[in-house]
Amino acid sequence: MSSLLYVHTGGVNNPERSATPIYLATTAAAMDVEVGIYFTVNGPTLLKKGVPETLIVPKFDGNGAPLRRFIDQAQDMGVKFYVCQPSLDLHGLEKDDLIDGVEMIGGAAFNDMALEADQVICF
Amino acid sequence: MADAPAHDEVLDAKGLLCPMPIVKLAKFVKTMDPQKVVLLEATDPGSVPDVNAWAKNTGNPLIHQETVDKVMRFWIQKA
């Protein structure tokens, strides 16, 4: 099976950057690709409990959708979500502050995933 | 143009935007029996390259495609 690893560095201050890696990952999962998203730098702020429901992914006509919709689609299709502790510390977050379905890894595990994946795609 | 092949199921993805037609197709095809054919109807402008890419990667062949009045129709056989 092919595999892709997305790296998501965008956070709550850039809503327009929040959904794209997630829906591309969803599409990859629909293509029978094994796919994960590593949320780092500001990425973990998108996964704080309560944020996905209130962060609106903007659309030109004002009819944006909440980030939660994109996250639910991804998790429903089997996309794995990963974070690491230093990027949580950057924002004063703990693992328990995050939504369900997020796995904690470290730098070595991330590098190993990157070496194993067919491609790594960074946002 | 060749005549459209027979189909067993119809999947309406008209009005849905990327990536939902592909997500809907992927989920639906998982429920189908092998060799059965689904007719997917979509209006997302990227659907022709998207369905071709999906079929190539999942191994479920796209056996026929037609576009009439901005509605793209795809006949996909479950592998």
N, CA and C atoms of all chains as a GROMACS GRO file, in nm:
protein
  606
    1MET      N    1   0.085  -0.120   0.000
    1MET     CA    2   0.000   0.000   0.000
    1MET      C    3   0.088   0.125   0.000
    2SER      N    4   0.054   0.224  -0.081
    2SER     CA    5   0.128   0.350  -0.082
    2SER      C    6   0.102   0.426   0.048
    3SER      N    7   0.192   0.515   0.082
    3SER     CA    8   0.169   0.594   0.203
    3SER      C    9   0.216   0.738   0.183
    4LEU      N   10   0.141   0.829   0.243
    4LEU     CA   11   0.172   0.972   0.239
    4LEU      C   12   0.173   1.025   0.382
    5LEU      N   13   0.265   1.116   0.407
    5LEU     CA   14   0.267   1.184   0.537
    5LEU      C   15   0.257   1.334   0.511
    6TYR      N   16   0.152   1.395   0.565
    6TYR     CA   17   0.135   1.540   0.556
    6TYR      C   18   0.189   1.604   0.684
    7VAL      N   19   0.254   1.720   0.668
    7VAL     CA   20   0.302   1.797   0.782
    7VAL      C   21   0.225   1.929   0.783
    8HIS      N   22   0.152   1.952   0.892
    8HIS     CA   23   0.063   2.068   0.901
    8HIS      C   24   0.116   2.166   1.006
    9THR      N   25   0.163   2.283   0.961
    9THR     CA   26   0.220   2.381   1.055
    9THR      C   27   0.128   2.500   1.078
   10GLY      N   28   0.017   2.508   1.006
   10GLY     CA   29  -0.073   2.622   1.019
   10GLY      C   30  -0.156   2.613   1.147
   11GLY      N   31  -0.187   2.727   1.206
   11GLY     CA   32  -0.264   2.728   1.331
   11GLY      C   33  -0.387   2.816   1.324
   12VAL      N   34  -0.442   2.844   1.442
   12VAL     CA   35  -0.570   2.916   1.450
   12VAL      C   36  -0.563   3.058   1.393
   13ASN      N   37  -0.442   3.115   1.385
   13ASN     CA   38  -0.432   3.252   1.332
   13ASN      C   39  -0.436   3.258   1.180
   14ASN      N   40  -0.435   3.142   1.116
   14ASN     CA   41  -0.444   3.137   0.970
   14ASN      C   42  -0.552   3.039   0.927
   15PRO      N   43  -0.678   3.074   0.950
   15PRO     CA   44  -0.788   2.980   0.919
   15PRO      C   45  -0.788   2.935   0.773
   16GLU      N   46  -0.742   3.025   0.683
   16GLU     CA   47  -0.744   2.988   0.541
   16GLU      C   48  -0.646   2.877   0.510
   17ARG      N   49  -0.550   2.853   0.598
   17ARG     CA   50  -0.453   2.745   0.578
   17ARG      C   51  -0.489   2.618   0.654
   18SER      N   52  -0.600   2.620   0.725
   18SER     CA   53  -0.626   2.513   0.821
   18SER      C   54  -0.676   2.383   0.758
   19ALA      N   55  -0.759   2.392   0.654
   19ALA     CA   56  -0.831   2.273   0.608
   19ALA      C   57  -0.763   2.199   0.493
   20THR      N   58  -0.685   2.269   0.413
   20THR     CA   59  -0.633   2.207   0.290
   20THR      C   60  -0.555   2.077   0.315
   21PRO      N   61  -0.457   2.076   0.407
   21PRO     CA   62  -0.386   1.948   0.428
   21PRO      C   63  -0.481   1.838   0.473
   22ILE      N   64  -0.585   1.877   0.547
   22ILE     CA   65  -0.676   1.776   0.602
   22ILE      C   66  -0.762   1.716   0.491
   23TYR      N   67  -0.813   1.800   0.400
   23TYR     CA   68  -0.897   1.738   0.297
   23TYR      C   69  -0.817   1.669   0.188
   24LEU      N   70  -0.692   1.712   0.168
   24LEU     CA   71  -0.606   1.635   0.076
   24LEU      C   72  -0.576   1.497   0.137
   25ALA      N   73  -0.553   1.493   0.266
   25ALA     CA   74  -0.528   1.365   0.333
   25ALA      C   75  -0.653   1.275   0.324
   26THR      N   76  -0.770   1.336   0.340
   26THR     CA   77  -0.895   1.260   0.327
   26THR      C   78  -0.905   1.198   0.189
   27THR      N   79  -0.872   1.277   0.088
   27THR     CA   80  -0.878   1.227  -0.050
   27THR      C   81  -0.780   1.111  -0.068
   28ALA      N   82  -0.660   1.124  -0.011
   28ALA     CA   83  -0.561   1.016  -0.021
   28ALA      C   84  -0.614   0.889   0.042
   29ALA      N   85  -0.678   0.903   0.158
   29ALA     CA   86  -0.734   0.784   0.225
   29ALA      C   87  -0.840   0.719   0.137
   30ALA      N   88  -0.918   0.801   0.068
   30ALA     CA   89  -1.021   0.748  -0.022
   30ALA      C   90  -0.960   0.675  -0.140
   31MET      N   91  -0.832   0.704  -0.170
   31MET     CA   92  -0.760   0.637  -0.279
   31MET      C   93  -0.684   0.515  -0.228
   32ASP      N   94  -0.721   0.467  -0.109
   32ASP     CA   95  -0.656   0.351  -0.048
   32ASP      C   96  -0.508   0.375  -0.018
   33VAL      N   97  -0.474   0.501   0.009
   33VAL     CA   98  -0.338   0.534   0.051
   33VAL      C   99  -0.338   0.543   0.204
   34GLU      N  100  -0.234   0.486   0.266
   34GLU     CA  101  -0.218   0.499   0.410
   34GLU      C  102  -0.169   0.640   0.437
   35VAL      N  103  -0.239   0.714   0.520
   35VAL     CA  104  -0.206   0.857   0.531
   35VAL      C  105  -0.215   0.906   0.675
   36GLY      N  106  -0.115   0.988   0.711
   36GLY     CA  107  -0.114   1.052   0.842
   36GLY      C  108  -0.087   1.201   0.827
   37ILE      N  109  -0.128   1.277   0.928
   37ILE     CA  110  -0.097   1.420   0.934
   37ILE      C  111  -0.023   1.447   1.065
   38TYR      N  112   0.095   1.506   1.053
   38TYR     CA  113   0.174   1.543   1.170
   38TYR      C  114   0.153   1.692   1.192
   39PHE      N  115   0.087   1.727   1.302
   39PHE     CA  116   0.058   1.867   1.336
   39PHE      C  117   0.173   1.918   1.421
   40THR      N  118   0.247   2.015   1.369
   40THR     CA  119   0.360   2.067   1.445
   40THR      C  120   0.365   2.220   1.430
   41VAL      N  121   0.461   2.284   1.494
   41VAL     CA  122   0.468   2.429   1.504
   41VAL      C  123   0.331   2.481   1.555
   42ASN      N  124   0.252   2.547   1.473
   42ASN     CA  125   0.121   2.597   1.520
   42ASN      C  126   0.007   2.498   1.497
   43GLY      N  127   0.034   2.388   1.428
   43GLY     CA  128  -0.070   2.293   1.394
   43GLY      C  129  -0.152   2.242   1.512
   44PRO      N  130  -0.086   2.213   1.627
   44PRO     CA  131  -0.165   2.159   1.739
   44PRO      C  132  -0.275   2.252   1.788
   45THR      N  133  -0.263   2.383   1.763
   45THR     CA  134  -0.369   2.475   1.811
   45THR      C  135  -0.502   2.447   1.742
   46LEU      N  136  -0.496   2.383   1.626
   46LEU     CA  137  -0.621   2.350   1.554
   46LEU      C  138  -0.694   2.234   1.620
   47LEU      N  139  -0.620   2.158   1.702
   47LEU     CA  140  -0.676   2.036   1.760
   47LEU      C  141  -0.719   2.054   1.905
   48LYS      N  142  -0.707   2.177   1.956
   48LYS     CA  143  -0.750   2.202   2.094
   48LYS      C  144  -0.902   2.185   2.102
   49LYS      N  145  -0.946   2.115   2.207
   49LYS     CA  146  -1.091   2.093   2.224
   49LYS      C  147  -1.166   2.225   2.211
   50GLY      N  148  -1.272   2.225   2.133
   50GLY     CA  149  -1.355   2.344   2.115
   50GLY      C  150  -1.318   2.427   1.993
   51VAL      N  151  -1.191   2.416   1.950
   51VAL     CA  152  -1.148   2.497   1.836
   51VAL      C  153  -1.210   2.450   1.704
   52PRO      N  154  -1.209   2.319   1.675
   52PRO     CA  155  -1.262   2.278   1.544
   52PRO      C  156  -1.408   2.319   1.522
   53GLU      N  157  -1.484   2.328   1.631
   53GLU     CA  158  -1.625   2.363   1.616
   53GLU      C  159  -1.643   2.512   1.586
   54THR      N  160  -1.548   2.594   1.633
   54THR     CA  161  -1.567   2.739   1.622
   54THR      C  162  -1.480   2.803   1.512
   55LEU      N  163  -1.375   2.733   1.470
   55LEU     CA  164  -1.289   2.790   1.366
   55LEU      C  165  -1.357   2.767   1.230
   56ILE      N  166  -1.388   2.876   1.164
   56ILE     CA  167  -1.455   2.866   1.034
   56ILE      C  168  -1.352   2.874   0.922
   57VAL      N  169  -1.352   2.774   0.838
   57VAL     CA  170  -1.265   2.774   0.720
   57VAL      C  171  -1.328   2.870   0.620
   58PRO      N  172  -1.260   2.982   0.589
   58PRO     CA  173  -1.328   3.086   0.512
   58PRO      C  174  -1.357   3.047   0.367
   59LYS      N  175  -1.457   3.111   0.315
   59LYS     CA  176  -1.494   3.095   0.175
   59LYS      C  177  -1.528   3.234   0.124
   60PHE      N  178  -1.506   3.257  -0.005
   60PHE     CA  179  -1.518   3.393  -0.058
   60PHE      C  180  -1.655   3.455  -0.033
   61ASP      N  181  -1.759   3.370  -0.028
   61ASP     CA  182  -1.896   3.423  -0.015
   61ASP      C  183  -1.943   3.430   0.130
   62GLY      N  184  -1.851   3.400   0.224
   62GLY     CA  185  -1.890   3.407   0.364
   62GLY      C  186  -1.953   3.281   0.418
   63ASN      N  187  -1.978   3.183   0.329
   63ASN     CA  188  -2.041   3.060   0.374
   63ASN      C  189  -1.937   2.951   0.405
   64GLY      N  190  -1.844   2.983   0.493
   64GLY     CA  191  -1.742   2.886   0.530
   64GLY      C  192  -1.798   2.777   0.618
   65ALA      N  193  -1.722   2.668   0.628
   65ALA     CA  194  -1.765   2.556   0.711
   65ALA      C  195  -1.671   2.543   0.830
   66PRO      N  196  -1.721   2.492   0.943
   66PRO     CA  197  -1.631   2.473   1.057
   66PRO      C  198  -1.524   2.367   1.027
   67LEU      N  199  -1.407   2.387   1.085
   67LEU     CA  200  -1.297   2.292   1.066
   67LEU      C  201  -1.337   2.151   1.108
   68ARG      N  202  -1.427   2.142   1.205
   68ARG     CA  203  -1.471   2.011   1.256
   68ARG      C  204  -1.518   1.921   1.142
   69ARG      N  205  -1.585   1.977   1.042
   69ARG     CA  206  -1.636   1.896   0.932
   69ARG      C  207  -1.522   1.826   0.858
   70PHE      N  208  -1.413   1.900   0.837
   70PHE     CA  209  -1.299   1.843   0.765
   70PHE      C  210  -1.227   1.737   0.849
   71ILE      N  211  -1.219   1.765   0.981
   71ILE     CA  212  -1.154   1.669   1.072
   71ILE      C  213  -1.236   1.540   1.079
   72ASP      N  214  -1.368   1.554   1.090
   72ASP     CA  215  -1.454   1.435   1.098
   72ASP      C  216  -1.442   1.350   0.971
   73GLN      N  217  -1.441   1.416   0.855
   73GLN     CA  218  -1.427   1.342   0.729
   73GLN      C  219  -1.295   1.265   0.728
   74ALA      N  220  -1.188   1.330   0.771
   74ALA     CA  221  -1.055   1.267   0.768
   74ALA      C  222  -1.051   1.148   0.861
   75GLN      N  223  -1.097   1.167   0.984
   75GLN     CA  224  -1.090   1.058   1.082
   75GLN      C  225  -1.183   0.944   1.041
   76ASP      N  226  -1.295   0.979   0.982
   76ASP     CA  227  -1.388   0.876   0.932
   76ASP      C  228  -1.324   0.790   0.823
   77MET      N  229  -1.236   0.850   0.744
   77MET     CA  230  -1.170   0.776   0.635
   77MET      C  231  -1.042   0.708   0.682
   78GLY      N  232  -1.008   0.722   0.810
   78GLY     CA  233  -0.893   0.651   0.863
   78GLY      C  234  -0.762   0.728   0.862
   79VAL      N  235  -0.769   0.860   0.839
   79VAL     CA  236  -0.648   0.941   0.845
   79VAL      C  237  -0.601   0.948   0.991
   80LYS      N  238  -0.471   0.923   1.014
   80LYS     CA  239  -0.415   0.928   1.150
   80LYS      C  240  -0.365   1.069   1.180
   81PHE      N  241  -0.390   1.116   1.301
   81PHE     CA  242  -0.344   1.249   1.345
   81PHE      C  243  -0.234   1.231   1.450
   82TYR      N  244  -0.123   1.304   1.430
   82TYR     CA  245  -0.011   1.295   1.523
   82TYR      C  246   0.030   1.435   1.570
   83VAL      N  247   0.076   1.442   1.696
   83VAL     CA  248   0.140   1.564   1.748
   83VAL      C  249   0.264   1.521   1.825
   84CYS      N  250   0.353   1.619   1.854
   84CYS     CA  251   0.464   1.590   1.944
   84CYS      C  252   0.466   1.693   2.056
   85GLN      N  253   0.528   1.653   2.170
   85GLN     CA  254   0.521   1.733   2.292
   85GLN      C  255   0.578   1.874   2.277
   86PRO      N  256   0.695   1.892   2.213
   86PRO     CA  257   0.748   2.029   2.207
   86PRO      C  258   0.654   2.128   2.140
   87SER      N  259   0.580   2.084   2.038
   87SER     CA  260   0.490   2.180   1.974
   87SER      C  261   0.365   2.202   2.059
   88LEU      N  262   0.333   2.110   2.150
   88LEU     CA  263   0.228   2.138   2.248
   88LEU      C  264   0.279   2.239   2.351
   89ASP      N  265   0.405   2.220   2.397
   89ASP     CA  266   0.464   2.311   2.496
   89ASP      C  267   0.468   2.455   2.444
   90LEU      N  268   0.492   2.467   2.315
   90LEU     CA  269   0.498   2.599   2.252
   90LEU      C  270   0.371   2.680   2.279
   91HIS      N  271   0.259   2.609   2.294
   91HIS     CA  272   0.129   2.676   2.309
   91HIS      C  273   0.066   2.648   2.445
   92GLY      N  274   0.143   2.590   2.538
   92GLY     CA  275   0.089   2.560   2.670
   92GLY      C  276  -0.021   2.457   2.668
   93LEU      N  277  -0.014   2.365   2.574
   93LEU     CA  278  -0.118   2.262   2.562
   93LEU      C  279  -0.069   2.130   2.619
   94GLU      N  280  -0.163   2.051   2.673
   94GLU     CA  281  -0.136   1.913   2.714
   94GLU      C  282  -0.213   1.822   2.621
   95LYS      N  283  -0.171   1.697   2.618
   95LYS     CA  284  -0.243   1.599   2.534
   95LYS      C  285  -0.392   1.597   2.565
   96ASP      N  286  -0.426   1.610   2.696
   96ASP     CA  287  -0.568   1.604   2.736
   96ASP      C  288  -0.647   1.724   2.688
   97ASP      N  289  -0.578   1.830   2.647
   97ASP     CA  290  -0.648   1.948   2.595
   97ASP      C  291  -0.696   1.928   2.451
   98LEU      N  292  -0.648   1.819   2.387
   98LEU     CA  293  -0.675   1.799   2.245
   98LEU      C  294  -0.799   1.713   2.223
   99ILE      N  295  -0.855   1.724   2.106
   99ILE     CA  296  -0.969   1.640   2.067
   99ILE      C  297  -0.928   1.493   2.065
  100ASP      N  298  -1.026   1.405   2.063
  100ASP     CA  299  -1.000   1.261   2.058
  100ASP      C  300  -0.937   1.223   1.924
  101GLY      N  301  -0.865   1.112   1.928
  101GLY     CA  302  -0.813   1.055   1.804
  101GLY      C  303  -0.680   1.114   1.761
  102VAL      N  304  -0.607   1.176   1.855
  102VAL     CA  305  -0.475   1.232   1.823
  102VAL      C  306  -0.370   1.150   1.897
  103GLU      N  307  -0.268   1.108   1.825
  103GLU     CA  308  -0.165   1.023   1.884
  103GLU      C  309  -0.038   1.104   1.906
  104MET      N  310   0.024   1.081   2.022
  104MET     CA  311   0.148   1.153   2.056
  104MET      C  312   0.269   1.074   2.005
  105ILE      N  313   0.354   1.142   1.930
  105ILE     CA  314   0.479   1.079   1.886
  105ILE      C  315   0.594   1.174   1.918
  106GLY      N  316   0.716   1.130   1.894
  106GLY     CA  317   0.833   1.215   1.912
  106GLY      C  318   0.904   1.235   1.780
  107GLY      N  319   1.012   1.310   1.786
  107GLY     CA  320   1.086   1.342   1.664
  107GLY      C  321   1.140   1.220   1.593
  108ALA      N  322   1.187   1.121   1.670
  108ALA     CA  323   1.241   1.001   1.606
  108ALA      C  324   1.131   0.926   1.532
  109ALA      N  325   1.016   0.915   1.596
  109ALA     CA  326   0.904   0.845   1.532
  109ALA      C  327   0.859   0.920   1.406
  110PHE      N  328   0.859   1.054   1.415
  110PHE     CA  329   0.823   1.132   1.296
  110PHE      C  330   0.922   1.107   1.182
  111ASN      N  331   1.051   1.112   1.213
  111ASN     CA  332   1.151   1.090   1.108
  111ASN      C  333   1.140   0.950   1.050
  112ASP      N  334   1.109   0.855   1.135
  112ASP     CA  335   1.092   0.718   1.086
  112ASP      C  336   0.972   0.710   0.991
  113MET      N  337   0.861   0.776   1.029
  113MET     CA  338   0.744   0.778   0.939
  113MET      C  339   0.779   0.843   0.806
  114ALA      N  340   0.858   0.951   0.812
  114ALA     CA  341   0.895   1.022   0.688
  114ALA      C  342   0.980   0.932   0.599
  115LEU      N  343   1.071   0.856   0.660
  115LEU     CA  344   1.156   0.766   0.581
  115LEU      C  345   1.075   0.652   0.521
  116GLU      N  346   0.972   0.609   0.593
  116GLU     CA  347   0.890   0.497   0.545
  116GLU      C  348   0.786   0.539   0.441
  117ALA      N  349   0.743   0.665   0.447
  117ALA     CA  350   0.637   0.712   0.357
  117ALA      C  351   0.689   0.725   0.214
  118ASP      N  352   0.598   0.711   0.118
  118ASP     CA  353   0.638   0.732  -0.022
  118ASP      C  354   0.667   0.880  -0.050
  119GLN      N  355   0.589   0.967   0.013
  119GLN     CA  356   0.612   1.111  -0.002
  119GLN      C  357   0.573   1.181   0.128
  120VAL      N  358   0.645   1.290   0.157
  120VAL     CA  359   0.608   1.378   0.268
  120VAL      C  360   0.569   1.513   0.208
  121ILE      N  361   0.453   1.563   0.248
  121ILE     CA  362   0.400   1.686   0.190
  121ILE      C  363   0.382   1.787   0.302
  122CYS      N  364   0.449   1.903   0.289
  122CYS     CA  365   0.454   1.999   0.399
  122CYS      C  366   0.370   2.124   0.371
  123PHE      N  367   0.294   2.163   0.469
  123PHE     CA  368   0.216   2.286   0.463
  123PHE      C  369   0.255   2.377   0.578
  124MET      N  370  -1.895   0.755  -3.012
  124MET     CA  371  -1.879   0.714  -2.871
  124MET      C  372  -1.942   0.578  -2.850
  125ALA      N  373  -1.871   0.493  -2.777
  125ALA     CA  374  -1.924   0.359  -2.748
  125ALA      C  375  -2.051   0.371  -2.664
  126ASP      N  376  -2.138   0.274  -2.679
  126ASP     CA  377  -2.258   0.274  -2.596
  126ASP      C  378  -2.221   0.259  -2.450
  127ALA      N  379  -2.302   0.322  -2.365
  127ALA     CA  380  -2.275   0.311  -2.222
  127ALA      C  381  -2.297   0.167  -2.177
  128PRO      N  382  -2.206   0.114  -2.097
  128PRO     CA  383  -2.225  -0.022  -2.045
  128PRO      C  384  -2.338  -0.027  -1.942
  129ALA      N  385  -2.382  -0.147  -1.911
  129ALA     CA  386  -2.486  -0.163  -1.808
  129ALA      C  387  -2.427  -0.128  -1.672
  130HIS      N  388  -2.514  -0.087  -1.580
  130HIS     CA  389  -2.468  -0.061  -1.444
  130HIS      C  390  -2.563  -0.125  -1.344
  131ASP      N  391  -2.511  -0.150  -1.225
  131ASP     CA  392  -2.591  -0.212  -1.118
  131ASP      C  393  -2.641  -0.111  -1.017
  132GLU      N  394  -2.566  -0.002  -1.002
  132GLU     CA  395  -2.598   0.097  -0.899
  132GLU      C  396  -2.577   0.236  -0.957
  133VAL      N  397  -2.648   0.334  -0.900
  133VAL     CA  398  -2.626   0.475  -0.937
  133VAL      C  399  -2.586   0.550  -0.810
  134LEU      N  400  -2.481   0.630  -0.820
  134LEU     CA  401  -2.436   0.710  -0.707
  134LEU      C  402  -2.439   0.857  -0.749
  135ASP      N  403  -2.523   0.934  -0.682
  135ASP     CA  404  -2.542   1.075  -0.717
  135ASP      C  405  -2.449   1.162  -0.633
  136ALA      N  406  -2.348   1.219  -0.698
  136ALA     CA  407  -2.257   1.312  -0.628
  136ALA      C  408  -2.268   1.451  -0.689
  137LYS      N  409  -2.380   1.477  -0.757
  137LYS     CA  410  -2.398   1.608  -0.820
  137LYS      C  411  -2.409   1.716  -0.711
  138GLY      N  412  -2.341   1.826  -0.733
  138GLY     CA  413  -2.346   1.936  -0.637
  138GLY      C  414  -2.239   1.926  -0.529
  139LEU      N  415  -2.179   1.810  -0.513
  139LEU     CA  416  -2.073   1.796  -0.413
  139LEU      C  417  -1.941   1.845  -0.471
  140LEU      N  418  -1.860   1.905  -0.383
  140LEU     CA  419  -1.730   1.957  -0.425
  140LEU      C  420  -1.617   1.872  -0.368
  141CYS      N  421  -1.502   1.882  -0.434
  141CYS     CA  422  -1.381   1.811  -0.393
  141CYS      C  423  -1.357   1.831  -0.243
  142PRO      N  424  -1.329   1.729  -0.165
  142PRO     CA  425  -1.304   1.591  -0.208
  142PRO      C  426  -1.425   1.499  -0.194
  143MET      N  427  -1.544   1.554  -0.172
  143MET     CA  428  -1.656   1.467  -0.134
  143MET      C  429  -1.700   1.367  -0.241
  144PRO      N  430  -1.698   1.401  -0.373
  144PRO     CA  431  -1.737   1.296  -0.469
  144PRO      C  432  -1.648   1.172  -0.458
  145ILE      N  433  -1.518   1.193  -0.438
  145ILE     CA  434  -1.424   1.080  -0.429
  145ILE      C  435  -1.444   1.005  -0.298
  146VAL      N  436  -1.467   1.079  -0.191
  146VAL     CA  437  -1.490   1.013  -0.061
  146VAL      C  438  -1.617   0.929  -0.068
  147LYS      N  439  -1.721   0.986  -0.127
  147LYS     CA  440  -1.848   0.915  -0.139
  147LYS      C  441  -1.832   0.790  -0.227
  148LEU      N  442  -1.759   0.807  -0.337
  148LEU     CA  443  -1.734   0.694  -0.426
  148LEU      C  444  -1.656   0.583  -0.355
  149ALA      N  445  -1.550   0.622  -0.283
  149ALA     CA  446  -1.466   0.523  -0.215
  149ALA      C  447  -1.548   0.443  -0.114
  150LYS      N  448  -1.629   0.514  -0.037
  150LYS     CA  449  -1.710   0.445   0.064
  150LYS      C  450  -1.811   0.352  -0.002
  151PHE      N  451  -1.872   0.398  -0.109
  151PHE     CA  452  -1.975   0.318  -0.174
  151PHE      C  453  -1.916   0.193  -0.237
  152VAL      N  454  -1.803   0.209  -0.304
  152VAL     CA  455  -1.742   0.094  -0.373
  152VAL      C  456  -1.702  -0.015  -0.274
  153LYS      N  457  -1.664   0.026  -0.152
  153LYS     CA  458  -1.629  -0.074  -0.050
  153LYS      C  459  -1.748  -0.165  -0.016
  154THR      N  460  -1.869  -0.115  -0.035
  154THR     CA  461  -1.988  -0.195  -0.001
  154THR      C  462  -2.032  -0.284  -0.117
  155MET      N  463  -1.973  -0.267  -0.235
  155MET     CA  464  -2.019  -0.340  -0.354
  155MET      C  465  -1.954  -0.476  -0.366
  156ASP      N  466  -2.020  -0.566  -0.437
  156ASP     CA  467  -1.962  -0.696  -0.468
  156ASP      C  468  -1.869  -0.680  -0.589
  157PRO      N  469  -1.765  -0.766  -0.596
  157PRO     CA  470  -1.673  -0.761  -0.711
  157PRO      C  471  -1.747  -0.776  -0.845
  158GLN      N  472  -1.697  -0.708  -0.944
  158GLN     CA  473  -1.748  -0.709  -1.082
  158GLN      C  474  -1.873  -0.623  -1.103
  159LYS      N  475  -1.938  -0.580  -0.994
  159LYS     CA  476  -2.056  -0.494  -1.010
  159LYS      C  477  -2.011  -0.355  -1.059
  160VAL      N  478  -2.102  -0.289  -1.129
  160VAL     CA  479  -2.069  -0.159  -1.189
  160VAL      C  480  -2.155  -0.049  -1.124
  161VAL      N  481  -2.089   0.057  -1.081
  161VAL     CA  482  -2.161   0.174  -1.030
  161VAL      C  483  -2.149   0.288  -1.131
  162LEU      N  484  -2.260   0.355  -1.151
  162LEU     CA  485  -2.262   0.476  -1.233
  162LEU      C  486  -2.258   0.596  -1.139
  163LEU      N  487  -2.147   0.669  -1.144
  163LEU     CA  488  -2.129   0.788  -1.060
  163LEU      C  489  -2.161   0.911  -1.144
  164GLU      N  490  -2.243   0.999  -1.088
  164GLU     CA  491  -2.274   1.126  -1.156
  164GLU      C  492  -2.220   1.240  -1.070
  165ALA      N  493  -2.140   1.328  -1.130
  165ALA     CA  494  -2.076   1.436  -1.055
  165ALA      C  495  -2.074   1.564  -1.138
  166THR      N  496  -2.069   1.677  -1.067
  166THR     CA  497  -2.062   1.807  -1.135
  166THR      C  498  -1.938   1.887  -1.094
  167ASP      N  499  -1.860   1.837  -0.997
  167ASP     CA  500  -1.736   1.906  -0.960
  167ASP      C  501  -1.647   1.914  -1.084
  168PRO      N  502  -1.599   2.035  -1.120
  168PRO     CA  503  -1.523   2.050  -1.245
  168PRO      C  504  -1.396   1.965  -1.252
  169GLY      N  505  -1.342   1.924  -1.136
  169GLY     CA  506  -1.220   1.843  -1.136
  169GLY      C  507  -1.246   1.694  -1.142
  170SER      N  508  -1.370   1.654  -1.164
  170SER     CA  509  -1.405   1.513  -1.147
  170SER      C  510  -1.338   1.420  -1.247
  171VAL      N  511  -1.317   1.462  -1.372
  171VAL     CA  512  -1.260   1.369  -1.470
  171VAL      C  513  -1.117   1.328  -1.431
  172PRO      N  514  -1.026   1.423  -1.406
  172PRO     CA  515  -0.894   1.379  -1.360
  172PRO      C  516  -0.899   1.309  -1.225
  173ASP      N  517  -0.989   1.354  -1.138
  173ASP     CA  518  -0.994   1.294  -1.004
  173ASP      C  519  -1.039   1.148  -1.008
  174VAL      N  520  -1.145   1.119  -1.083
  174VAL     CA  521  -1.195   0.981  -1.087
  174VAL      C  522  -1.094   0.891  -1.158
  175ASN      N  523  -1.028   0.944  -1.262
  175ASN     CA  524  -0.922   0.865  -1.328
  175ASN      C  525  -0.809   0.832  -1.230
  176ALA      N  526  -0.768   0.932  -1.152
  176ALA     CA  527  -0.659   0.910  -1.054
  176ALA      C  528  -0.703   0.811  -0.947
  177TRP      N  529  -0.826   0.824  -0.904
  177TRP     CA  530  -0.877   0.732  -0.800
  177TRP      C  531  -0.880   0.589  -0.854
  178ALA      N  532  -0.930   0.573  -0.977
  178ALA     CA  533  -0.941   0.439  -1.036
  178ALA      C  534  -0.802   0.377  -1.054
  179LYS      N  535  -0.707   0.457  -1.101
  179LYS     CA  536  -0.571   0.407  -1.123
  179LYS      C  537  -0.510   0.358  -0.991
  180ASN      N  538  -0.532   0.432  -0.884
  180ASN     CA  539  -0.467   0.400  -0.757
  180ASN      C  540  -0.537   0.290  -0.679
  181THR      N  541  -0.668   0.275  -0.697
  181THR     CA  542  -0.740   0.173  -0.620
  181THR      C  543  -0.755   0.044  -0.698
  182GLY      N  544  -0.729   0.048  -0.829
  182GLY     CA  545  -0.741  -0.074  -0.910
  182GLY      C  546  -0.883  -0.110  -0.947
  183ASN      N  547  -0.978  -0.019  -0.922
  183ASN     CA  548  -1.117  -0.040  -0.966
  183ASN      C  549  -1.134   0.030  -1.100
  184PRO      N  550  -1.147  -0.045  -1.211
  184PRO     CA  551  -1.138   0.019  -1.342
  184PRO      C  552  -1.254   0.114  -1.376
  185LEU      N  553  -1.217   0.226  -1.438
  185LEU     CA  554  -1.314   0.317  -1.497
  185LEU      C  555  -1.338   0.264  -1.639
  186ILE      N  556  -1.456   0.209  -1.664
  186ILE     CA  557  -1.478   0.140  -1.791
  186ILE      C  558  -1.544   0.228  -1.896
  187HIS      N  559  -1.599   0.342  -1.853
  187HIS     CA  560  -1.665   0.429  -1.950
  187HIS      C  561  -1.688   0.565  -1.885
  188GLN      N  562  -1.683   0.670  -1.970
  188GLN     CA  563  -1.710   0.803  -1.916
  188GLN      C  564  -1.780   0.887  -2.022
  189GLU      N  565  -1.879   0.963  -1.977
  189GLU     CA  566  -1.950   1.055  -2.067
  189GLU      C  567  -1.972   1.186  -1.993
  190THR      N  568  -1.975   1.296  -2.067
  190THR     CA  569  -2.011   1.424  -2.008
  190THR      C  570  -2.123   1.485  -2.091
  191VAL      N  571  -2.234   1.515  -2.025
  191VAL     CA  572  -2.347   1.577  -2.093
  191VAL      C  573  -2.394   1.695  -2.009
  192ASP      N  574  -2.393   1.814  -2.068
  192ASP     CA  575  -2.441   1.934  -1.998
  192ASP      C  576  -2.378   1.951  -1.861
  193LYS      N  577  -2.246   1.942  -1.854
  193LYS     CA  578  -2.170   1.966  -1.730
  193LYS      C  579  -2.191   1.858  -1.623
  194VAL      N  580  -2.270   1.754  -1.657
  194VAL     CA  581  -2.279   1.640  -1.566
  194VAL      C  582  -2.186   1.531  -1.618
  195MET      N  583  -2.089   1.496  -1.535
  195MET     CA  584  -1.993   1.392  -1.573
  195MET      C  585  -2.041   1.259  -1.516
  196ARG      N  586  -2.042   1.160  -1.606
  196ARG     CA  587  -2.092   1.028  -1.564
  196ARG      C  588  -1.980   0.926  -1.582
  197PHE      N  589  -1.959   0.846  -1.479
  197PHE     CA  590  -1.847   0.750  -1.476
  197PHE      C  591  -1.901   0.610  -1.446
  198TRP      N  592  -1.861   0.514  -1.526
  198TRP     CA  593  -1.896   0.374  -1.500
  198TRP      C  594  -1.773   0.306  -1.440
  199ILE      N  595  -1.784   0.265  -1.318
  199ILE     CA  596  -1.670   0.208  -1.246
  199ILE      C  597  -1.705   0.067  -1.203
  200GLN      N  598  -1.615  -0.025  -1.236
  200GLN     CA  599  -1.637  -0.164  -1.200
  200GLN      C  600  -1.556  -0.198  -1.075
  201LYS      N  601  -1.623  -0.256  -0.977
  201LYS     CA  602  -1.551  -0.298  -0.856
  201LYS      C  603  -1.456  -0.412  -0.891
  202ALA      N  604  -1.330  -0.398  -0.852
  202ALA     CA  605  -1.229  -0.501  -0.884
  202ALA      C  606  -1.258  -0.630  -0.808
   0.00000   0.00000   0.00000
